[in-house]
Amino acid sequence: MRILFPFLLFTLYTSVSFSAYILIPMDNTQKNHLKSYGIAYYVLQKQVEMYWLLNYRGGSFMFKHHSSLENECTIRGVSYDIIADVQSTAILQEISGPEVNMDAMKLEKPPAVAVYSPKDRQPWDDAVTLALTYAEIPYTVIYDEEIILGALPLYDWLHLHHEDFTGQFGKFWSGSRGEQWYRDYVKNNEETAHRLGFSKVSQLKLAVAKKIKEFVAGGGFMFAMCAATDAFDIALAAEGVDICQPMFDGDPADPGMQAKLDFSKTFAFKDFLLSTNPTEYEFSTIDATRLRDFIPAKNADFFALFEFSAKWDPVPTMLCQNHERILKGFMGQSTDFHKKYVKPEVVVMGENKSMGTIRYIHGEFGKGTWTFYGGHDPEDYQHLVKDPPTDLNLFPNSPGYRLILNNVLFPAARKKKLKT
């Protein structure tokens, strides 16, 4: 009996251990929301089945218990609970109920992530790159040459760094043309364009934008922030039209450019008016940054996330998972979007109702999807050129940065009927 009793205890312990799950809560009990996404990605790399529990405790993650995965949570400072198999079953039963706005998405394969960004250092930082690095999610930096030469099919998810696809070099000419970084930026882009067979940077950037559009049509996931949102659509609408003033490409812009825009080619925006002033730090009337000139901006600038049906609209539900529904605003070259220029079929996921502007939008194109998120850095209200990068160790629970990481993880999701 003395020998049998310890054996029974060991058998009971190991059976509970093997049937246990790890639950990573994503509500306000979580110590580090951002690194939690890195854990989710790590679990997928280890080929462990995982569920994203939509609207359950802020969009929690649940997967089979393994001691190595538990250790990784501890090392990265991520809060977690070990629950028995019967508890995980009860959670799935609760989520499956028709009366609750919850659902479970099975996450299967870690997406291959690419960041479209220049290889030479720019005098500003990119929030997505900061988020990926902090969360410990691997990514590859690619730029114009890789895209033109056909690298995009190697990736599932593409982020567009703060980028100007119109060939106007970010419209930094007025304030920065005397600075070395700007001269290098222009020189490098022009050399790349010529090396790849284009006579102008605007032609190169249009070709890149069209390659990205093909990537989305073929089933890719594209995410853009700040200037890359409206500049991307403007370039597509202006195909075959010279919208660049002489200081950008050496010859006059087409005086009839506005009437020649083709809005059927864009993802998100329509009927916008181009900015033809080369000294204006603006591409078009899409962006609503200037509204902040008329309000006490930082103290009044917030946007609300929309609530969607988890069972009927799982994609926008995933993209809006958060522990906060009201988020503080933040500026950028393209901060947010005037409603009247957003196409009616676009899914609006976040808006500033008091200003009448839209911050966070999503849509489908072909077999893939795109998401635009206005603003530059969710934890730096007015991030200026040459400002130091945000230290995310100070903002591990940033709801604004969470939206970025929702998008990174989204391509891994597959709908699966719950077994209860």
Secondary structure, 3 states (H helix, E strand, C coil): CCCHHHHHHHHHHHHHHHCCEEEECCCCCCCCHHHHHHHHHHHHHCCCCEEEEECCCCCEEEEECCHHHHHHHHHHCCCCEEECHHHHHHHHHHHHCCCCCCEEEEECCCCCEEEECCCCCCCCCCHHHHHHHHHCCCCEEECHHHHHCCCHHHCCEEEECCCCCCCCHHHCHHHHCCCHHHHHHHHHHHHHHHHCCCCCHHHHHHHHHHHHHHHHHCCCEEEEECHHHHHHHHHHHCCCCCCCCHHHHCCCCCCCCHHHCCHHHCCCECCCCECCCCCCCCCECCECHHHHHHCCHHHHCEEEECCCCCCCCHHHHHHCCCCCCEEECCCCCCCCEEHHHECCCCEEEEEECCCCEEEEEEEEECCEEEEEECCCCCCCCCCCCCCCCCCHHHCCCCHHHHHHHHHHHHHHEEECCCCC
